[in-house]
Amino acid sequence: MRKILSPPIQVTVRSHGVVDEEGILTLKQEVLEGEKPPRKRSWQIHRVDRNLYRGSLSDAKGPVTILVDGNRMHIAFTMEGGFPVDQYIFLAADGQSARNILVVSKLGMRVAVLEEDIVKISE
């Protein structure tokens, strides 16, 4: 992750998700960010329309909106502190990996960018 006026920081996220009988995805994550202690966060996401999902994120202020267009997913929410987040996930053709680009803004300026590869690991 690159933050404005700071050196790049290594970020690793481990995730595990389950879809219940009502179609709600619960995603639990452990986030390792640089030298900080690990932190946990969780998502709950449900389908609203064909390409529209809504939900919540434990470290977001307010709702999460997700729009799917082909192999691209756009996730939008506001972080605590009022920082708008736009996250774009591009599913690879293999269906087992994706490219994630997350942009954090403040007053219309980019203040942080996270770029990562997401890889499905079989258990």
Secondary structure, 3 states (H helix, E strand, C coil): CEECCCCCCCEEEEEEEEECCCCCEEEEEEEEECCCCCEEEEEEEEEEECCEEEEEECCECCCEEEEEECCEEEEEEEECCCEEEEEEEEECCCCCEEEEEEEEEECCEEEEEEEEEEECCCC
